[in-house]
Amino acid sequence: MLDHASLGILLQALQKLDAGFAKLPEFDSSIPGIDRLEEVLAATAERLQDNYPYFHPLYAGQMLKPPHPVARLAYALATWINPNNHALDGGRATSAMEKEAVAEIAGMFGWTHFLGHLCGGGTMANLEALWVAGRLHPRKKILASVQAHYTHGRISGVLQLPFESVPTDALGRLDTDALGKRLERGDVGTVVTTMGTTATGSVDPLPKILALREKHEFRIHADAAYGGYFVLAENLDPEAKQAFARIGEADSIVIDPHKHGLQPYGCGCVLFRDPGVGRHYKHDSPYTYFSSAEMHLGEISLECSRPGASAAALWATQKLLPLKKGGEFARGLERGRKTALALFEKLKKDSRFVTAFTPELDILVFAPRANSTSASSALSRKIFEVAAKRDLHLAVAELPIHFWEKSLDGMKRDRETLTCLRSVLMKPEQLQWADRIWELLSETTSEVLSGKAAAQE
Ligand SMILES: Cc1ncc(COP(=O)(O)O)c(C=O)c1O
């Protein structure tokens, strides 16, 4: 995990940063508590050991991975200045970097004229998109699929906007027949289209939703917090590819650089196709925005103080790994999907497992076969625990039975959901580890199914 070379590079960059301020008079900067720095930092490192090894290819559980070294270093570098991107007064350089980096993200979706900025993460970005949706269609409903991120319902509650869920099909995608029927009844302001659901990475059928927008007037908000970067991947199945190809037709898009964009946490992004929605942010503050007539990011953002360091990290990462099809960054996303497909093929052929559907992105779900869905659910939890003892870290998820119908065969359906295993294969290097992951999963499953794991407790 430790990368000594990069610390040397950080030191050089810090010296360069310092040189920019060399003409200032010396000052005595006594730092409170500095003599115990080493001791306290060591104690911090010790506390941080109590974490799953998110950086390792055998951590194949939730959507977690460390940032790219350039992001980590650029972030650290910027904290020596600690710019605040609320206003140009607080972060002139990093505000410019944010505008450039966000324009590159928008460009990925084909947008050149847009409004957008970084924010704390996917929840904050979605809040902002739904806030604008509510301003444009006050009192009209927000619809999202039952597999959309749970915060859409909660955010609508915060904004006091009425919210309704739409069912999904057997592939975990928003059911457009059900949506069509709901739209006939009217009163819908915005439909949230999830471009990569949190649980299964399912991609809602955006082309069909766009066709419905031709008939009924509503806004489309694309929650691409997880999946957005897959617009660059060239190994998706046709339906997902077609959905991503049209994402630029949505009215707003959320994408999380802190998920697939190699950034540390605290980096979400919201984009609006119509820059005119900026009028909803208008406010009169007597104490900010005096340094220039140029646009301050705080004038188009709900949050005030925001880390300029996030912008520096994102800007640097995109300089190193540009957001383009066929580039190194895009290849990394493609590798994640390849890993998910490789493991899916192994699971499908192995009678010890049941699978739901082919992963559309890089998220895989599966469960052990048993006499009943409740027995399978209990075994999933056991496999999750025993695999962790072998250093293979998976996640568990609770998914509706109709996702599994095709492979349940004679299993008794005594539950409405199946507790299954879920693996987010978002680290490109996991492709080389697919065989090892499979070996550990296979050994763990044999141990659990033979009852040895229970006997050892
Ligand atoms: C599709 C989707 N939307 C929104 C979110 C919320 O993002 P955050 O955790 O960054 O607030 C997530 C998080 O997993 C997500 O997968």
The ligand as an SDF file (V2000), in Angstrom:
LIG
                    3D

 16 16  0  0  0  0  0  0  0  0999 V2000
  -26.8570    5.4300   -7.9690 C   0  0  0  0  0  0  0  0  0  0  0  0
  -26.4460    6.1480   -6.7230 C   0  0  0  0  0  0  0  0  0  0  0  0
  -26.9450    7.3560   -6.4650 N   0  0  0  0  0  0  0  0  0  0  0  0
  -26.6060    8.0520   -5.3670 C   0  0  0  0  0  0  0  0  0  0  0  0
  -25.7270    7.5370   -4.4550 C   0  0  0  0  0  0  0  0  0  0  0  0
  -25.3700    8.3220   -3.2100 C   0  0  0  0  0  0  0  0  0  0  0  0
  -24.0700    8.8010   -3.3450 O   0  0  0  0  0  0  0  0  0  0  0  0
  -23.1900    9.2910   -2.1040 P   0  0  0  0  0  0  0  0  0  0  0  0
  -22.9780    8.0620   -1.2490 O   0  0  0  0  0  0  0  0  0  0  0  0
  -21.9390    9.7830   -2.7470 O   0  0  0  0  0  0  0  0  0  0  0  0
  -23.9290   10.3350   -1.3850 O   0  0  0  0  0  0  0  0  0  0  0  0
  -25.1730    6.2700   -4.6710 C   0  0  0  0  0  0  0  0  0  0  0  0
  -24.2520    5.6820   -3.7020 C   0  0  0  0  0  0  0  0  0  0  0  0
  -23.8960    4.5470   -3.7580 O   0  0  0  0  0  0  0  0  0  0  0  0
  -25.5350    5.5600   -5.8430 C   0  0  0  0  0  0  0  0  0  0  0  0
  -25.0320    4.3550   -6.1100 O   0  0  0  0  0  0  0  0  0  0  0  0
  1  2  1  0
  2  3  1  0
  2 15  2  0
  3  4  2  0
  4  5  1  0
  5  6  1  0
  5 12  2  0
  6  7  1  0
  7  8  1  0
  8  9  2  0
  8 10  1  0
  8 11  1  0
 12 13  1  0
 12 15  1  0
 13 14  2  0
 15 16  1  0
M  END
$$$$
